[in-house]
Amino acid sequence: MLAVGEMLSWDVYIETWCKSQGVNVGQYREHTIEEYEELLPGGLGREFGENVLFAQEFGYDGSEAGVKRPEEFGVRMTSFKEYCERTDFSAIL
C-alpha cells in the first residue's frame, strides 16, 4: 500500500506550501544528477536525485498497476494542504 494522501506535481506542491506559509510562490526547476550531487554532497545528492528523477519519469509509485492506495481501504489521509497549514515551518523560513 502506498500511504499517500494525494499525488501532486512539484509545481502544485510548491504553490501549496508557499501559500500556506504566506511566502511568494516559487517554482520548481528540474536538476540533473550532477547538480543534485553538488547541492547535497557525500552521496546524498545522487540518492536524492535518482529518487526525484525516477518519480518524474515513472510516477512516485513507479506506475505499478497493483499498488493500493488508502482510499481503497476506507482510510482518509491528510492532504498536503492540511499538513502545511497545521505545521510550523518558521525554523526554515
N, C-alpha and C positions, 0 to 999 in steps of 0.2 A: 504494500500500500504506500502510495506517495502522500504523505501527510502535509498537504499544502492547501491553503485557503483559496488561492486563486493563482492563475498563471498571468503574469504581467510582462509586457515588453519593458526593456530598460528605460525607454522614454517615459512610459506611464509610471514606472517605479520611481524615477527621479522626480517627476512632476508631483506625484502624490506626496512624497517625502518633503519636498521643498515647500509645498503649500501648507502641509500640516505643521511645519516649523516656522512659517511666516518669513521665509527667505526667498530671494529671487530664484526663479526656476532656471536651473542649469540645463545642460544637455549631455547626453551620453555620446562619447566618441569611441568607436571601436579601436582596439590596440592590437598590435602584433605580439607574439610570444616574446620577442626580444624587448619590446617596450615594457611588458609586464616584468620581465627579469630585471630591467633597470630600476623600475619602481619598487619592486619587492625582492631584494637580494637574498642569497642563501638558499636558493631552490624554491622558495615560496612563490616567486613570480611565475616560474614555469608551471608549477602545480595549479595556481590560481588561473593563469592564462589559458591552460589547456581545458580547465573546467568551464570557463566562460565561453571559449570558442566552441567547445562541444555543444553547450546549451544553445548557442546561436545557430549552429548548423542543424542539430537534431532535435532541439527542444530539451527542456530541463529533464524530462522523463525519458529521453532517448527515443521518443516516438514509439515506445514499446506498446504494442496493442493490448497486452494483458495487464497493464498497470491499473490498479484500482485506486480510486480517489475516495476521500472521506464521505462525500455525499452519497456514494453508492451504499454506504452502511448507516446512513442517517446521522452522520456526525457533522456538526456545524463547526467549521474552523473560523478563527478570527480573520477578518480581512486585513490586508496590509494597511489600508487607511485607518482602520480601528486601532491597529497596533501602533502606528505612528502618532495618532492623536493622544494616546494614553502613556506614551513612553517619553521620558525626559532625556533629550539629546543635548542638553545645554553644555555638557562637558566637551563636545566636539564642534560646537557652533562658534 
